[in-house]
Amino acid sequence: MTILLLELRTAWRQLRRAPGFALPAIAILALGIGANVAIFSIFRSIVLSPLPYPAPHRLVGFSARNAAKALVQPSLSAADFRDLRERATSFAGLAAFRPDFTSYVSPAGDSVQLVSGLVTEEFFSVFGIAPRLGRSFRPEEFSLGAPRTALISHACWQRVFGERRGVIGETVMLGEQPTTIIGIMPDEFREPEFVDVWLPFAVEAPENLARDSRFWTAIGRLNEHASLATAQSEVTAIAGTLAREYPAIDQGWTITLQPLLEQRIGSLRSSLLLLIGAVGLVLLVACVNLANLMLSRGLVRMPQLALRLALGATPHCGKASCWRWPAASRAPRWQPAGCRGSPISCRPDSCRARTPLPWTARHSDTRSDSRR
């Protein structure tokens, strides 16, 4: 062990004497390692990791398709969703939401624009998520005559309300309407993305009768004994019935199911796989360049190896073997390269915090993966 430490100290000293070799080698390895860890972290967070909800394999998403018009919409109309929820039996629960905007007026009179989500009655129960603080919506609150209530996101609680626990139960002005805040959702719950506040969608709202406005994202949780194929057959039959009942609007439209994770990812899987292949080639080129640098440096060190052999060192295993010195001289290059690569791999987190990328469907789940 003492001999190995001496070899490492000698290697560090030699690298300091040859910065023209050490710095390019460390930079090459840092770029290759950092790029690979960054892209793999994004791929793992978006594609490989399951959705952060109970039994995520039972969550499905709905899409409206019209083959004659070559249209595919990952959303339904409010009227079609209501009919589907009343007639389908393969689901433990069905919910829908529609993004919207609202404004918050602080006690000081300042107005802040917030991203809101209008949700149906079973929205939070379908995801299996409860508020971190406070309570969820009650059935009677999904009515035009009920006092208006709201749930806020953890990020909104921190940014707008300063993490005050006393905000629960307060009545604030949202969209020029008095609204009572009844709960705060966990930080990991972001449905839809970037939402600040959830509001109940009244069952008497006129939009529930609109059948040609397909703006509602529908999510279902399959029954324990229902398969995706069984649910798809039932949904297809219901869509056919709706087409016959409302031929002027629903004729030619059908409804398809997908696992929710697969629907969220979409074409990102192939794009990220292509990106992983590209950064893999970057790492390969980095290794080839480093091998060339080490080969040229090895030729320079031939006289030193010859001197060691002349002094009694052996080319085989042993206390004075010649292989230990070249191996020890490589360690000081790998360690700084790994340290330099870590900040590069952490860039997705910092970029995500400042600029949400539209193609990252699960951008909030991306984290640097140091296990690679």
Number of C-alpha atoms within 10 A of each C-alpha: 6 7 12 14 11 13 18 21 15 14 21 19 13 13 18 12 11 11 11 10 16 18 15 15 22 21 19 20 24 27 21 23 25 24 24 24 23 27 23 22 25 24 21 17 20 25 21 12 12 14 18 13 14 13 14 16 14 20 24 23 22 25 19 18 19 15 10 8 9 7 10 15 14 19 23 23 21 26 19 23 22 18 13 18 15 10 11 16 15 21 20 15 20 26 22 27 25 18 18 14 15 16 17 19 16 14 9 6 8 9 14 12 13 19 17 25 26 20 22 23 22 18 22 18 15 22 24 14 17 16 20 14 15 15 15 19 22 11 11 12 19 22 15 14 10 10 12 18 23 24 27 22 25 24 21 20 21 11 11 14 15 11 13 10 13 8 17 18 14 11 16 19 16 24 15 11 13 14 20 19 22 20 26 26 26 16 13 14 19 16 16 16 15 17 21 25 25 27 22 23 21 20 16 12 12 10 14 17 15 13 16 14 15 18 16 22 22 22 26 25 25 23 16 11 8 15 13 17 11 12 20 17 14 17 22 16 15 19 23 19 14 19 17 14 12 12 13 10 13 19 16 16 20 20 23 18 21 17 18 19 21 14 16 17 16 13 11 17 15 11 12 18 14 12 16 20 14 15 21 17 14 18 21 13 14 20 16 13 16 19 13 12 15 15 12 12 12 14 10 11 12 11 11 12 18 12 11 16 15 10 9 11 17 15 14 11 10 11 11 16 15 19 15 18 18 15 14 19 19 15 13 18 21 15 14 17 21 18 14 18 24 20 14 19 25 20 16 19 18 10 11 16 12 8 9 14 13 8 11 16 18 19 19 19 18 20 22 22 17 11 6 10
